[in-house]
Amino acid sequence: MSGFVFSEKPIRIDRGEGVYLYDTNGNEYLDFGASYACTPVGHCHPTVVDAAKSQLEELFYVQASYPHAARTALYAQLADVAPGDIDNVWLCNSGTEANEAALKFARHATGRPKIIATTRAFHGRTMGALSATWKNEYKDGFEPLAGGFEFVEYGDAEAMAAAIDDETAAVILEPLQGEGGVNPVSEEYLRSVRTETEAAGAALILDEIQTGLGRTGELWAAEKYGIVPDILTTAKGLASGLPIGATLCREWIAEDAGNHGSTFSGGPVVSAAAGATLDVIERENLPAHAATVGSYIREEIDNRLGDSIREIRGHGLMTGIEVKRGSNRLLRDLALEHGVLALPAGRTVLRLLPPLTIEREHAEEVIDAVEDVLT
Ligand SMILES: *Cc1c(COP(=O)(O)O)cnc(C)c1O
């Protein structure tokens, strides 16, 4: 199991504000991804704190069979911002659960067994989602996993078309892979997968747990590519770090989704925090801001460090820097020498997933720090 970020020199965080985290010694860190994309509007955004606090004082919990205002409002808000005609919402507590529900719903609605996932995919660690996850290191020793899963090369439209048949319940994929190395695919590929799944009567599940909520420059990456999936999953930063997941479905899935449930589905406090987070993302126009600052970061790093790296890729504020050696040492140096927290994505990729609220000056600081540790 994973423990401290740097076992020999653990950083103990006890406070967060905006784009910064503070450790117990009062050191300041720019949070460029260490919070796993869970803080799209920054740490402890006052609007989100207020919403969660007042809800906490009014009603902590009520079972999901009684409607309450915060959950009902969140259903409406998610349906409103979801791409196209997706307007049914299932709420849960994490990304893996959102995908778990997506896989169950797709099987039930289609009455078919087969799920197609892609190489290098990451969809979570519970048995179903893990069965759609690529890397063996996440699966070793946990077999047998769920049956009926098949993998095809990510980005290969022909292989995907060949794999989809009349036994296929769903294709699940990330519109831009995160954990697997920050791997983009072409619009043509995504459109082709959309066309092929539709023609076969199979569901397209887009896992937007990392790409969603404005990170790639649109509220959802699906919008960037002009496609509407049958099911879209979101989690991570939806409630600014309180545990939540959502499975958004088109009508044909929702009306025949089968029997599913969860004790904590759409709890009052997380629902209030999620509603407020979505409000801030919209009010502050954060997707467009992410597009501008993100492009700047990639262009600058490419201009200044093109020779010292293999590649830089991504969209909006989701960036992967493929380096020429292991990324562990670099991540350590960034944190301990420059106060910049970043993430790996595999062994040789530095992943930057900052809050969408970062300003140009924060981008500059990180670009300088990356330059320093790389040269
Ligand atoms: C993080 C992540 C998940 C899993 O979410 P958890 O909340 O950790 O279960 C699934 N898919 C993608 C694309 C993710 O980035």
The ligand as a MOL file (V3000), in Angstrom:
LIG
                    3D

  0  0  0     0  0            999 V3000
M  V30 BEGIN CTAB
M  V30 COUNTS 15 15 0 0 0
M  V30 BEGIN ATOM
M  V30 1 C -8.3790 8.4450 -9.9760 0
M  V30 2 C -9.0650 7.8030 -11.1220 0
M  V30 3 C -9.9770 6.7530 -10.9240 0
M  V30 4 C -10.2660 6.1540 -9.5720 0
M  V30 5 O -10.8250 7.0650 -8.6800 0
M  V30 6 P -10.8030 6.7410 -7.1150 0
M  V30 7 O -11.6010 7.8520 -6.5080 0
M  V30 8 O -9.3750 6.7310 -6.6800 0
M  V30 9 O -11.4350 5.4120 -6.9220 0
M  V30 10 C -10.6140 6.2300 -12.0440 0
M  V30 11 N -10.3680 6.7090 -13.2730 0
M  V30 12 C -9.5160 7.7180 -13.4940 0
M  V30 13 C -9.3020 8.2160 -14.8850 0
M  V30 14 C -8.8220 8.2960 -12.4240 0
M  V30 15 O -7.9450 9.2740 -12.6520 0
M  V30 END ATOM
M  V30 BEGIN BOND
M  V30 1 1 1 2
M  V30 2 1 2 3
M  V30 3 2 2 14
M  V30 4 1 3 4
M  V30 5 2 3 10
M  V30 6 1 4 5
M  V30 7 1 5 6
M  V30 8 2 6 7
M  V30 9 1 6 8
M  V30 10 1 6 9
M  V30 11 1 10 11
M  V30 12 2 11 12
M  V30 13 1 12 13
M  V30 14 1 12 14
M  V30 15 1 14 15
M  V30 END BOND
M  V30 END CTAB
M  END
